[in-house]
Amino acid sequence: MITATIHPDQRVLVVQYPDFTNLKQEVHLISSNQHAENLIRIRSVKFISNALRSYVNGREVAYFYAGSLTIPRITAIAQLRLILDTFSEGSLIRLTHRIAQAKHALNKIEPSLNSSKRINYEQKIKPVLEWCDQYAAAAYPILKK
């Protein structure tokens, strides 16, 4: 998802975002490897939560104006917002785990196959969701402790 490169001789961390974003590369001075890890975690959490929050808000607006904002979709949107609001300032493991668990809610607001928003979903949102699934699956044993 986010690519980070540490240049230890210069004590610099370079953070790069996926090509599908308009976010520019960031360069941070770091004092230690722990500092670099914290920055990567913070940037990852912010990137994921901002991307998904924007997606959820966009889906709500689209359904509202199409007249198809049903109770199950409202519930799904509320559930996803709760996850994003609750976990967007904390642990990357917990955020990705909760997103991975929210498949049912995500499926309720996914654009239909013939929707004009489907391409955006496939190119920008689906990779984020897949990354969350993979990260949560790899890190989940930590949550059981």
DSSP file (Angstrom, degrees, kcal/mol; ACC not computed):
  #  RESIDUE AA STRUCTURE BP1 BP2  ACC     N-H-->O    O-->H-N    N-H-->O    O-->H-N    TCO  KAPPA ALPHA  PHI   PSI    X-CA   Y-CA   Z-CA
    1    1 A M              0   0    0      0, 0.0     2,-0.4     0, 0.0   127,-0.0   0.000 360.0 360.0 360.0 -77.3    0.0    0.0    0.0
    2    2 A I        -     0   0    0     15,-0.1     2,-0.5    38,-0.1    15,-0.2  -0.838 360.0-147.6 -97.7 136.7    2.4    2.7    1.2
    3    3 A T  E     -A   16   0A   0     13,-2.8    13,-3.4    -2,-0.4     2,-0.4  -0.903  15.7-172.8-106.1 129.5    6.0    2.2    0.3
    4    4 A A  E     -A   15   0A   0     -2,-0.5     2,-0.4    11,-0.2    11,-0.2  -0.974   6.3-170.0-125.7 136.0    8.6    3.5    2.8
    5    5 A T  E     -A   14   0A   0      9,-2.5     9,-3.1    -2,-0.4     2,-0.5  -0.989   9.5-152.6-126.0 129.1   12.3    3.7    2.3
    6    6 A I  E     -A   13   0A   0     -2,-0.4     7,-0.2     7,-0.2     3,-0.1  -0.871   4.4-163.9-102.3 131.0   14.8    4.5    5.0
    7    7 A H  E >>> -A   12   0A   0      5,-3.3     5,-1.7    -2,-0.5     4,-1.2  -0.854   9.5-174.8-109.1  92.1   18.1    6.1    4.2
    8    8 A P  T 345S+     0   0    0      0, 0.0    -1,-0.1     0, 0.0     5,-0.0   0.818  78.3  58.5 -63.5 -32.0   20.0    5.4    7.4
    9    9 A D  T 345S+     0   0    0      1,-0.2    -2,-0.0    -3,-0.1    -3,-0.0   0.839 118.6  31.8 -66.8 -30.1   23.0    7.4    6.4
   10   10 A Q  T <45S-     0   0    0     -3,-0.9    -1,-0.2     2,-0.1    20,-0.1   0.492 105.0-127.8-100.7  -6.5   20.9   10.6    6.0
   11   11 A R  T  <5 +     0   0    0     -4,-1.2    19,-2.6     1,-0.2     2,-0.4   0.934  62.2 140.6  56.4  49.5   18.4    9.6    8.8
   12   12 A V  E   < -AB   7  29A   0     -5,-1.7    -5,-3.3    17,-0.2     2,-0.5  -0.955  43.7-155.9-127.3 140.6   15.6   10.1    6.3
   13   13 A L  E     -AB   6  28A   0     15,-3.1    15,-2.9    -2,-0.4     2,-0.6  -0.975   9.2-159.6-114.1 126.3   12.3    8.2    5.7
   14   14 A V  E     -AB   5  27A   0     -9,-3.1    -9,-2.5    -2,-0.5     2,-0.5  -0.935   6.9-164.2-108.3 121.0   10.7    8.5    2.2
   15   15 A V  E     -AB   4  26A   0     11,-2.9    11,-2.8    -2,-0.6     2,-0.4  -0.913   5.7-172.6-108.5 125.2    7.0    7.7    2.1
   16   16 A Q  E     -A    3   0A   0    -13,-3.4   -13,-2.8    -2,-0.5     9,-0.1  -0.952  10.1-147.8-119.8 139.3    5.4    7.0   -1.2
   17   17 A Y        -     0   0    0     -2,-0.4   -15,-0.1     6,-0.3     8,-0.1  -0.594  37.8 -76.9 -99.4 162.2    1.7    6.5   -1.8
   18   18 A P    >   -     0   0    0      0, 0.0     3,-1.7     0, 0.0     5,-0.2  -0.136  42.4-112.9 -57.3 155.2    0.1    4.3   -4.5
   19   19 A D  T 3  S+     0   0    0      1,-0.3    -2,-0.0    -3,-0.1     0, 0.0   0.786 111.3  66.4 -61.0 -29.5    0.0    5.6   -8.0
   20   20 A F  T 3  S+     0   0    0    103,-0.1    -1,-0.3     2,-0.1     2,-0.2   0.558  91.4  78.7 -74.7  -4.9   -3.8    5.9   -8.0
   21   21 A T  S <  S-     0   0    0     -3,-1.7    -4,-0.0     2,-0.1   103,-0.0  -0.563  76.0-136.8 -97.0 165.7   -3.6    8.7   -5.4
   22   22 A N        +     0   0    0     -2,-0.2     2,-0.3     2,-0.1    -1,-0.1   0.218  65.7 123.8 -99.2  12.2   -2.8   12.3   -5.9
   23   23 A L        -     0   0    0     -5,-0.2    -6,-0.3     1,-0.1     2,-0.2  -0.550  56.1-134.2 -80.5 136.8   -0.6   12.3   -2.8
   24   24 A K        -     0   0    0     -2,-0.3    -1,-0.1     1,-0.1    -2,-0.1  -0.475  30.4 -87.0 -87.5 159.1    3.0   13.3   -3.2
   25   25 A Q        -     0   0    0     -2,-0.2     2,-0.4    -9,-0.1    -9,-0.2  -0.340  44.0-146.3 -59.9 141.5    6.0   11.6   -1.8
   26   26 A E  E     -B   15   0A   0    -11,-2.8   -11,-2.9    -3,-0.1     2,-0.5  -0.909   7.7-158.2-115.6 143.6    6.9   12.7    1.7
   27   27 A V  E     -B   14   0A   0     -2,-0.4     2,-0.4   -13,-0.2   -13,-0.2  -0.986  14.1-177.1-122.1 127.6   10.3   13.0    3.3
   28   28 A H  E     -B   13   0A   0    -15,-2.9   -15,-3.1    -2,-0.5     2,-0.4  -0.969  25.8-129.4-126.6 137.8   10.7   12.9    7.0
   29   29 A L  E     -B   12   0A   0     -2,-0.4     2,-0.3   -17,-0.2   -17,-0.2  -0.697  33.3-161.9 -78.1 136.1   13.8   13.2    9.2
   30   30 A I        -     0   0    0    -19,-2.6     3,-0.1    -2,-0.4     4,-0.0  -0.897  25.7-161.5-124.2 152.5   13.9   10.3   11.7
   31   31 A S  S    S-     0   0    0     -2,-0.3     2,-0.3     1,-0.3    -1,-0.1   0.637  76.3  -5.1-103.2 -19.0   15.7    9.8   14.9
   32   32 A S  S  > S-     0   0    0      1,-0.1     4,-1.9   -21,-0.1    -1,-0.3  -0.970  73.0 -96.7-161.9 171.5   15.5    6.0   15.1
   33   33 A N  H  > S+     0   0    0     -2,-0.3     4,-2.6     2,-0.2     5,-0.2   0.867 123.3  55.8 -65.3 -35.4   14.0    3.0   13.5
   34   34 A Q  H  > S+     0   0    0      2,-0.2     4,-2.4     1,-0.2    -1,-0.2   0.898 105.3  51.7 -63.2 -40.2   11.2    3.1   16.0
   35   35 A H  H  > S+     0   0    0      2,-0.2     4,-2.2     1,-0.2    -1,-0.2   0.911 110.3  49.2 -61.3 -42.8   10.4    6.6   14.9
   36   36 A A  H  X S+     0   0    0     -4,-1.9     4,-2.5     2,-0.2    -2,-0.2   0.920 110.0  50.8 -63.6 -44.5   10.3    5.5   11.3
   37   37 A E  H  X S+     0   0    0     -4,-2.6     4,-2.5     1,-0.2    -2,-0.2   0.909 110.1  50.2 -59.8 -42.7    8.0    2.6   12.2
   38   38 A N  H  X S+     0   0    0     -4,-2.4     4,-2.7     1,-0.2    -1,-0.2   0.914 110.4  49.2 -63.2 -43.0    5.7    4.9   14.0
   39   39 A L  H  X S+     0   0    0     -4,-2.2     4,-2.7     2,-0.2     5,-0.2   0.911 111.5  49.1 -63.1 -42.0    5.6    7.3   11.0
   40   40 A I  H  X S+     0   0    0     -4,-2.5     4,-2.4     2,-0.2    -2,-0.2   0.923 112.8  47.7 -63.5 -43.9    4.8    4.5    8.6
   41   41 A R  H  X S+     0   0    0     -4,-2.5     4,-2.6     2,-0.2     5,-0.2   0.933 113.5  47.2 -62.5 -46.5    2.0    3.2   10.8
   42   42 A I  H  X S+     0   0    0     -4,-2.7     4,-2.4     1,-0.2     5,-0.2   0.926 113.6  47.3 -62.5 -45.6    0.5    6.7   11.3
   43   43 A R  H  X S+     0   0    0     -4,-2.7     4,-2.5    -5,-0.2    -1,-0.2   0.884 112.6  50.4 -64.6 -38.0    0.7    7.4    7.6
   44   44 A S  H  X S+     0   0    0     -4,-2.4     4,-2.7    -5,-0.2     5,-0.3   0.936 111.2  47.5 -65.4 -46.6   -0.9    4.0    6.7
   45   45 A V  H  X S+     0   0    0     -4,-2.6     4,-2.7     1,-0.2     5,-0.3   0.926 114.6  46.7 -60.7 -45.4   -3.7    4.5    9.2
   46   46 A K  H  X S+     0   0    0     -4,-2.4     4,-2.5    -5,-0.2     5,-0.3   0.911 112.8  49.2 -65.1 -41.9   -4.5    8.0    7.9
   47   47 A F  H  X S+     0   0    0     -4,-2.5     4,-2.5    -5,-0.2     5,-0.2   0.950 115.1  43.3 -62.5 -49.2   -4.3    6.9    4.2
   48   48 A I  H  X S+     0   0    0     -4,-2.7     4,-2.6     1,-0.2     5,-0.3   0.941 116.5  46.2 -63.3 -48.6   -6.6    3.9    4.7
   49   49 A S  H  X S+     0   0    0     -4,-2.7     4,-2.4    -5,-0.3     5,-0.2   0.896 114.6  47.4 -66.1 -38.7   -9.1    5.8    6.9
   50   50 A N  H  X S+     0   0    0     -4,-2.5     4,-2.2    -5,-0.3    -1,-0.2   0.917 113.0  48.6 -67.4 -42.1   -9.2    8.8    4.6
   51   51 A A  H  X S+     0   0    0     -4,-2.5     4,-1.9    -5,-0.3    -2,-0.2   0.934 117.0  41.4 -63.2 -45.7   -9.6    6.7    1.4
   52   52 A L  H  X S+     0   0    0     -4,-2.6     4,-2.8    -5,-0.2     5,-0.2   0.863 112.5  53.6 -73.5 -34.8  -12.4    4.6    3.0
   53   53 A R  H  X S+     0   0    0     -4,-2.4     4,-2.5    -5,-0.3     5,-0.2   0.925 110.6  47.7 -63.8 -42.7  -14.1    7.6    4.6
   54   54 A S  H  X S+     0   0    0     -4,-2.2     4,-2.4    -5,-0.2    -2,-0.2   0.906 112.8  49.3 -62.5 -42.1  -14.2    9.4    1.2
   55   55 A Y  H  X S+     0   0    0     -4,-1.9     4,-2.5     2,-0.2    -2,-0.2   0.934 111.6  47.7 -62.6 -47.8  -15.6    6.2   -0.4
   56   56 A V  H  X S+     0   0    0     -4,-2.8     4,-2.2     1,-0.2    -2,-0.2   0.921 113.1  48.3 -62.0 -44.9  -18.3    5.7    2.2
   57   57 A N  H  X S+     0   0    0     -4,-2.5     4,-2.2    -5,-0.2    -1,-0.2   0.912 111.9  50.0 -62.3 -41.7  -19.4    9.4    2.0
   58   58 A G  H  X S+     0   0    0     -4,-2.4     4,-2.5     1,-0.2    -2,-0.2   0.888 109.8  50.1 -64.0 -39.9  -19.4    9.2   -1.8
   59   59 A R  H  X S+     0   0    0     -4,-2.5     4,-2.7     2,-0.2     5,-0.2   0.895 109.2  52.2 -66.4 -38.9  -21.6    6.0   -1.8
   60   60 A E  H  X S+     0   0    0     -4,-2.2     4,-2.4     2,-0.2    -2,-0.2   0.936 111.8  45.7 -62.2 -45.4  -24.0    7.7    0.6
   61   61 A V  H  X S+     0   0    0     -4,-2.2     4,-2.6     2,-0.2     5,-0.3   0.921 113.0  50.6 -63.2 -44.1  -24.4   10.7   -1.6
   62   62 A A  H  X S+     0   0    0     -4,-2.5     4,-1.6     1,-0.2     6,-0.2   0.927 113.5  44.3 -61.5 -45.5  -24.8    8.5   -4.7
   63   63 A Y  H  X>S+     0   0    0     -4,-2.7     5,-2.5     2,-0.2     4,-0.7   0.881 112.2  53.7 -67.4 -37.0  -27.4    6.4   -3.1
   64   64 A F  H ><5S+     0   0    0     -4,-2.4     3,-0.9    -5,-0.2    -2,-0.2   0.955 112.7  41.7 -61.8 -50.5  -29.2    9.4   -1.7
   65   65 A Y  H 3<5S+     0   0    0     -4,-2.6    -1,-0.2     1,-0.3    -2,-0.2   0.752 113.7  53.1 -72.4 -22.7  -29.5   11.2   -5.1
   66   66 A A  H 3<5S-     0   0    0     -4,-1.6    -1,-0.3    -5,-0.3    -2,-0.2   0.570 111.3-122.7 -84.1  -8.5  -30.4    7.9   -6.9
   67   67 A G  T <<5S+     0   0    0     -3,-0.9    -3,-0.2    -4,-0.7    -2,-0.1   0.743  84.2 109.3  74.6  23.1  -33.2    7.4   -4.4
   68   68 A S      < +     0   0    0     -5,-2.5     2,-1.6    -6,-0.2    -4,-0.2  -0.009  27.1 129.4-121.8  29.9  -31.8    4.0   -3.3
   69   69 A L        -     0   0    0     -6,-0.6     2,-0.1    -5,-0.2    -9,-0.0  -0.667  41.9-177.8 -85.2  87.6  -30.5    4.8    0.2
   70   70 A T     >  -     0   0    0     -2,-1.6     4,-2.7     1,-0.1     5,-0.2  -0.293  41.1-102.5 -84.8 168.4  -32.2    1.9    1.9
   71   71 A I  H  > S+     0   0    0      1,-0.2     4,-2.7     2,-0.2     5,-0.2   0.916 121.9  51.8 -58.9 -45.9  -32.2    1.0    5.6
   72   72 A P  H  > S+     0   0    0      0, 0.0     4,-2.2     0, 0.0    -1,-0.2   0.890 112.0  47.1 -60.6 -36.1  -29.7   -1.7    5.1
   73   73 A R  H  > S+     0   0    0      2,-0.2     4,-2.8     1,-0.2    -2,-0.2   0.901 111.2  50.6 -70.9 -39.9  -27.4    0.7    3.3
   74   74 A I  H  X S+     0   0    0     -4,-2.7     4,-2.5     2,-0.2    -1,-0.2   0.920 112.1  48.4 -61.0 -42.9  -27.8    3.4    5.9
   75   75 A T  H  X S+     0   0    0     -4,-2.7     4,-2.4     2,-0.2    -2,-0.2   0.913 111.8  48.8 -63.3 -43.6  -27.0    0.8    8.6
   76   76 A A  H  X S+     0   0    0     -4,-2.2     4,-2.6     2,-0.2    -2,-0.2   0.915 111.8  49.0 -63.4 -43.4  -23.9   -0.4    6.6
   77   77 A I  H  X S+     0   0    0     -4,-2.8     4,-2.5     1,-0.2    -2,-0.2   0.912 111.8  49.2 -63.0 -42.7  -22.7    3.2    6.2
   78   78 A A  H  X S+     0   0    0     -4,-2.5     4,-2.2    -5,-0.2    -2,-0.2   0.902 111.2  49.9 -63.4 -41.0  -23.2    3.9    9.9
   79   79 A Q  H  X S+     0   0    0     -4,-2.4     4,-2.2     2,-0.2    -2,-0.2   0.924 112.2  47.1 -63.7 -44.6  -21.3    0.8   10.8
   80   80 A L  H  X S+     0   0    0     -4,-2.6     4,-2.6     1,-0.2    -2,-0.2   0.893 111.6  50.7 -66.3 -39.3  -18.4    1.7    8.5
   81   81 A R  H  X S+     0   0    0     -4,-2.5     4,-3.1     2,-0.2     5,-0.3   0.898 108.4  52.8 -64.1 -39.2  -18.3    5.2    9.8
   82   82 A L  H  X S+     0   0    0     -4,-2.2     4,-2.5     2,-0.2     5,-0.2   0.928 110.6  47.4 -61.4 -44.6  -18.2    3.9   13.4
   83   83 A I  H  X S+     0   0    0     -4,-2.2     4,-2.7     2,-0.2    -2,-0.2   0.944 115.3  45.1 -60.8 -48.3  -15.3    1.7   12.5
   84   84 A L  H  X S+     0   0    0     -4,-2.6     4,-1.2     1,-0.2    -2,-0.2   0.901 115.8  46.0 -65.9 -40.7  -13.4    4.5   10.8
   85   85 A D  H  < S+     0   0    0     -4,-3.1    -1,-0.2    -5,-0.2    -2,-0.2   0.878 118.0  43.1 -68.6 -36.7  -14.2    7.0   13.6
   86   86 A T  H  < S+     0   0    0     -4,-2.5     3,-0.3    -5,-0.3    -2,-0.2   0.881 126.1  27.7 -77.2 -39.3  -13.2    4.6   16.3
   87   87 A F  H >< S+     0   0    0     -4,-2.7     3,-1.0    -5,-0.2     8,-0.2   0.371  90.9  93.3-109.9   4.7  -10.1    3.1   14.8
   88   88 A S  T 3< S+     0   0    0     -4,-1.2    -1,-0.2     1,-0.2   -39,-0.1   0.538  92.5  43.0 -79.8  -3.5   -8.6    5.8   12.6
   89   89 A E  T 3  S+     0   0    0     -3,-0.3    -1,-0.2    -4,-0.1    -2,-0.1   0.297 113.9  50.4-117.1   7.4   -6.4    7.2   15.3
   90   90 A G  S <  S-     0   0    0     -3,-1.0     2,-0.2     1,-0.3   -45,-0.1   0.069  96.0  -6.0-119.7-135.3   -5.1    4.0   16.7
   91   91 A S     >  -     0   0    0      1,-0.1     4,-2.2   -46,-0.0    -1,-0.3  -0.404  42.4-145.9 -73.0 135.0   -3.5    0.7   15.8
   92   92 A L  H  > S+     0   0    0      2,-0.2     4,-2.5     1,-0.2     5,-0.3   0.870 102.4  55.2 -64.4 -37.5   -3.1   -0.2   12.2
   93   93 A I  H  > S+     0   0    0      1,-0.2     4,-2.3     2,-0.2    -1,-0.2   0.937 109.9  44.4 -62.4 -46.9   -3.7   -3.9   13.1
   94   94 A R  H  > S+     0   0    0      2,-0.2     4,-2.5     1,-0.2     5,-0.2   0.902 113.3  50.8 -67.4 -40.4   -7.0   -3.1   14.8
   95   95 A L  H  X S+     0   0    0     -4,-2.2     4,-2.3    -8,-0.2     5,-0.2   0.954 113.9  43.5 -61.4 -49.9   -8.2   -0.8   11.9
   96   96 A T  H  X S+     0   0    0     -4,-2.5     4,-2.5     1,-0.2    -1,-0.2   0.877 113.1  53.0 -65.5 -36.0   -7.4   -3.4    9.2
   97   97 A H  H  X S+     0   0    0     -4,-2.3     4,-1.9    -5,-0.3    -1,-0.2   0.929 110.7  46.2 -63.5 -45.1   -8.9   -6.2   11.3
   98   98 A R  H  X S+     0   0    0     -4,-2.5     4,-0.9     2,-0.2    -2,-0.2   0.885 112.9  49.8 -66.8 -38.2  -12.2   -4.2   11.8
   99   99 A I  H >< S+     0   0    0     -4,-2.3     3,-0.7    -5,-0.2    -1,-0.2   0.922 110.1  50.7 -65.2 -42.8  -12.3   -3.4    8.1
  100  100 A A  H >< S+     0   0    0     -4,-2.5     3,-0.7     1,-0.2    -2,-0.2   0.863 110.2  50.6 -62.3 -35.0  -11.7   -7.0    7.2
  101  101 A Q  H 3< S+     0   0    0     -4,-1.9     3,-0.5     1,-0.2    -1,-0.2   0.688  97.6  70.3 -74.0 -18.0  -14.5   -8.0    9.5
  102  102 A A  T <X  +     0   0    0     -4,-0.9     4,-2.6    -3,-0.7    -1,-0.2   0.045  57.9 122.6 -91.5  27.3  -16.9   -5.4    7.9
  103  103 A K  H <> S+     0   0    0     -3,-0.7     4,-2.8     1,-0.2    -1,-0.2   0.882  71.3  55.3 -55.6 -41.5  -17.2   -7.3    4.6
  104  104 A H  H  > S+     0   0    0     -3,-0.5     4,-1.3     1,-0.2    -1,-0.2   0.926 111.2  43.4 -60.7 -45.4  -21.0   -7.5    5.0
  105  105 A A  H  > S+     0   0    0      1,-0.2     4,-0.9     2,-0.2    -1,-0.2   0.902 113.7  51.2 -67.4 -40.9  -21.3   -3.7    5.3
  106  106 A L  H >X S+     0   0    0     -4,-2.6     4,-0.7     1,-0.2     3,-0.6   0.884 107.2  53.8 -64.3 -37.7  -18.8   -3.1    2.5
  107  107 A N  H 3< S+     0   0    0     -4,-2.8     3,-0.5     1,-0.2    -1,-0.2   0.837 102.1  59.5 -65.3 -32.1  -20.8   -5.4    0.2
  108  108 A K  H 3< S+     0   0    0     -4,-1.3    -1,-0.2     1,-0.2    -2,-0.2   0.785 113.7  35.6 -68.2 -26.8  -24.0   -3.5    0.8
  109  109 A I  H << S+     0   0    0     -4,-0.9    -1,-0.2    -3,-0.6    -2,-0.2   0.392  85.9 123.2-109.2   3.8  -22.5   -0.3   -0.5
  110  110 A E  S  < S-     0   0    0     -4,-0.7     8,-0.1    -3,-0.5    -3,-0.0  -0.407  70.7-106.1 -64.4 137.2  -20.3   -1.7   -3.3
  111  111 A P        -     0   0    0      0, 0.0    -1,-0.1     0, 0.0    -2,-0.1  -0.322  38.8-105.7 -63.2 147.0  -21.2   -0.2   -6.7
  112  112 A S    >   -     0   0    0      1,-0.1     3,-1.7    -3,-0.1     6,-0.2  -0.231  32.1-103.7 -68.4 164.4  -23.0   -2.5   -9.0
  113  113 A L  T 3  S+     0   0    0      1,-0.3    -1,-0.1     4,-0.1     5,-0.0   0.792 122.1  45.5 -62.3 -28.9  -21.2   -4.0  -12.0
  114  114 A N  T 3  S+     0   0    0      4,-0.1    -1,-0.3     3,-0.0     2,-0.1   0.315  88.4 117.7 -97.6   9.3  -22.8   -1.6  -14.4
  115  115 A S    X   -     0   0    0     -3,-1.7     3,-1.2     1,-0.1     4,-0.3  -0.457  69.2-132.6 -75.8 146.9  -22.2    1.5  -12.3
  116  116 A S  T 3  S+     0   0    0      1,-0.2     4,-0.4     2,-0.1     3,-0.4   0.700 108.4  58.8 -69.3 -18.2  -20.0    4.3  -13.6
  117  117 A K  T 3> S+     0   0    0      1,-0.2     4,-2.2     2,-0.1    -1,-0.2   0.475  80.3  89.1 -87.6  -3.5  -18.3    4.2  -10.1
  118  118 A R  H <> S+     0   0    0     -3,-1.2     4,-2.9     1,-0.2     5,-0.2   0.884  84.0  52.7 -64.0 -39.2  -17.3    0.6  -10.5
  119  119 A I  H  > S+     0   0    0     -3,-0.4     4,-2.5    -4,-0.3     5,-0.3   0.930 109.5  49.0 -63.3 -44.7  -14.0    1.5  -12.2
  120  120 A N  H  >>S+     0   0    0     -4,-0.4     4,-2.5     1,-0.2     5,-0.9   0.915 112.5  49.3 -59.4 -43.1  -13.0    3.8   -9.4
  121  121 A Y  I  X>S+     0   0    0     -4,-2.2     5,-3.1     3,-0.2     4,-0.7   0.941 112.9  46.2 -60.9 -48.6  -13.9    1.1   -6.9
  122  122 A E  I  <5S+     0   0    0     -4,-2.9    -2,-0.2     1,-0.2    -1,-0.2   0.864 120.2  38.7 -64.1 -37.4  -11.9   -1.5   -8.7
  123  123 A Q  I  <5S+     0   0    0     -4,-2.5    -1,-0.2    -5,-0.2    -2,-0.2   0.786 132.8  15.4 -87.3 -28.6   -8.8    0.7   -9.1
  124  124 A K  I  X5S+     0   0    0     -4,-2.5     4,-0.7    -5,-0.3    -3,-0.2   0.794 128.0  34.5-117.0 -42.2   -8.7    2.6   -5.8
  125  125 A I  I  X<S+     0   0    0     -5,-0.9     4,-2.5    -4,-0.7     3,-0.3   0.908 110.1  57.3 -88.2 -44.7  -10.9    1.1   -3.1
  126  126 A K  H  ><S+     0   0    0     -5,-3.1     4,-2.8     1,-0.2     5,-0.2   0.893 105.2  52.2 -57.6 -42.7  -10.6   -2.6   -3.8
  127  127 A P  H  > S+     0   0    0      0, 0.0     4,-2.3     0, 0.0    -1,-0.2   0.891 110.3  49.4 -61.1 -36.3   -6.8   -2.6   -3.5
  128  128 A V  H  X S+     0   0    0     -4,-0.7     4,-2.3    -3,-0.3    -2,-0.2   0.931 112.7  46.8 -65.7 -44.7   -7.1   -0.8   -0.1
  129  129 A L  H  X S+     0   0    0     -4,-2.5     4,-2.3     2,-0.2    -1,-0.2   0.899 112.6  49.4 -64.8 -40.8   -9.6   -3.4    1.1
  130  130 A E  H  X S+     0   0    0     -4,-2.8     4,-2.5    -5,-0.2    -1,-0.2   0.902 110.3  50.6 -65.1 -40.3   -7.5   -6.3   -0.2
  131  131 A W  H  X S+     0   0    0     -4,-2.3     4,-2.9    -5,-0.2     5,-0.3   0.917 109.5  51.0 -63.5 -42.1   -4.4   -4.9    1.6
  132  132 A C  H  X S+     0   0    0     -4,-2.3     4,-2.8     2,-0.2     5,-0.2   0.915 109.8  50.5 -60.5 -43.0   -6.4   -4.6    4.8
  133  133 A D  H  X S+     0   0    0     -4,-2.3     4,-2.4     2,-0.2    -2,-0.2   0.937 113.8  44.2 -59.2 -47.6   -7.5   -8.2    4.5
  134  134 A Q  H  X S+     0   0    0     -4,-2.5     4,-2.1     2,-0.2    -2,-0.2   0.913 115.4  46.9 -66.1 -43.4   -4.0   -9.4    4.0
  135  135 A Y  H  X S+     0   0    0     -4,-2.9     4,-2.2     1,-0.2    -2,-0.2   0.924 113.7  47.9 -65.5 -44.1   -2.5   -7.2    6.7
  136  136 A A  H  X S+     0   0    0     -4,-2.8     4,-1.8    -5,-0.3    -1,-0.2   0.899 111.2  51.1 -64.2 -40.3   -5.2   -8.3    9.2
  137  137 A A  H  < S+     0   0    0     -4,-2.4    -1,-0.2    -5,-0.2    -2,-0.2   0.895 113.7  44.5 -64.3 -39.4   -4.8  -11.9    8.3
  138  138 A A  H  < S+     0   0    0     -4,-2.1    -1,-0.2     1,-0.2    -2,-0.2   0.846 122.8  36.3 -72.6 -33.4   -1.0  -11.7    8.9
  139  139 A A  H >X S+     0   0    0     -4,-2.2     3,-1.8    -5,-0.2     4,-0.7   0.552  87.4  98.5 -97.4  -9.3   -1.3   -9.7   12.1
  140  140 A Y  H >X S+     0   0    0     -4,-1.8     3,-1.2     1,-0.3     4,-1.0   0.826  72.3  64.6 -55.5 -38.5   -4.4  -11.3   13.6
  141  141 A P  H 34 S+     0   0    0      0, 0.0     4,-0.5     0, 0.0     3,-0.4   0.828  97.0  59.9 -55.4 -27.9   -2.6  -13.7   16.0
  142  142 A I  H X4 S+     0   0    0     -3,-1.8     3,-1.0     1,-0.2    -2,-0.2   0.874 100.3  55.0 -64.9 -36.2   -1.3  -10.6   17.7
  143  143 A L  H << S+     0   0    0     -3,-1.2    -1,-0.2    -4,-0.7    -3,-0.1   0.747  97.0  64.3 -70.6 -23.1   -4.9   -9.5   18.5
  144  144 A K  T 3<        0   0    0     -4,-1.0    -1,-0.2    -3,-0.4    -2,-0.2   0.698 360.0 360.0 -74.4 -17.6   -5.7  -12.8   20.2
  145  145 A K    <         0   0    0     -3,-1.0    -1,-0.2    -4,-0.5    -2,-0.1   0.489 360.0 360.0 -73.7 360.0   -3.2  -12.2   23.0
